Amino acid sequence: MNPAVVRSPSGRPEPVASVIALVACLFGLGVVVLEYHDLVWVFSAAAALAGFLLLLTLGVGYLLPRRLRPVVAPPHSVSIACVVWGMTAATGCAILANTGLGEIWAKARGVDVADAWGASATAPFDEETLKLCGVILLALVASRAIRAPIDGWVYGALVGLGFQVVENFLYALDAIVLDGATDPGASVDSSFAVRVGITAWGSHWAMSAVAGTGVGYVVARDGRSPARRVAVAVGLWALAMAMHWFFNSPLGPGWRGTFAKIGVNLVVALFVYRYARRSYLTRFREVAAEEAATGAIRPDEAELLPRRHSRRRARNGPPQRAVRVLIGEIEEAQLALVAGRIPRADPEEPARSERLRAEIAALRPHLRSTPPGWPMQARQPIR
């Protein structure tokens, strides 16, 4: 049993937001197909190579943000939805927005200025806003999927990953044309090496993770005033746009400048992650300790719960399958109990928590055998 995925924290879906998200994804996909189907048709072998290489990066990139989420990974359904938004809605709408804003810049400031600064003047606002809309819609569609800033960081990174993968695919196709179509396979390989092997470390996933953290901060219900939470979210959105502007700007030309930009964005994203992770684990341990008074989570169990390997060792220790399943069910209920109490002002929390405490209390008497390494208090006779 995997407690990380048995209880989905999604909550009731909001139908209006769900329809908006679906329509936006279909529209964005249509734009991408309409704009690039000719290139894919003409250079089908090179396009297949680009798609294969980028699917490999998508697989690896999908695992990393989910593994960085402390305690348990987010549900696959929500994670995939974020990636799909980035690959379709955000990318397709960004193509239209960048084209329109680029033409405005060329008319207003001249072609030379637009060539030098156009990417940094257009993409930061529209692309970061479009990617952020995916996290905002997620908060509306799956109301309990985002409980803390760290959830916004993870889901924002997944949205950025989806955007980054499709953008890299489109850039690989453009590289074939820019190279004169003399060797499409080599053009794809060189584009892949640069945009995945080098610049990917500080690209869209990092920017979207920072902006997404703000959404998590707004909906976390941590006791702070709405005005303060909104101000922090807007500040993080502005920071993501500043990261994007710096990344796209002609400042720091050459490879040294490129590595500097990658390093700055990576450091900023990891700094925000470190803060969000620490605050989440602090709150998690605080709630787990409070539940000791109710008997739902014993003190030694509270030390075990935040660590994946400790929970896995406890579940896999006993030889009896029935005992392993029972331990997994208790862990699952305990994790759901703590996760539900992470927000401090959730009006549905008291009733939900009472149901989970009753479920844990009903499961404990059935536990007759515990594995080596299971907390000593769990081995005491059940009273």
Disulfide bonds with the S-S distance in Angstrom:
none
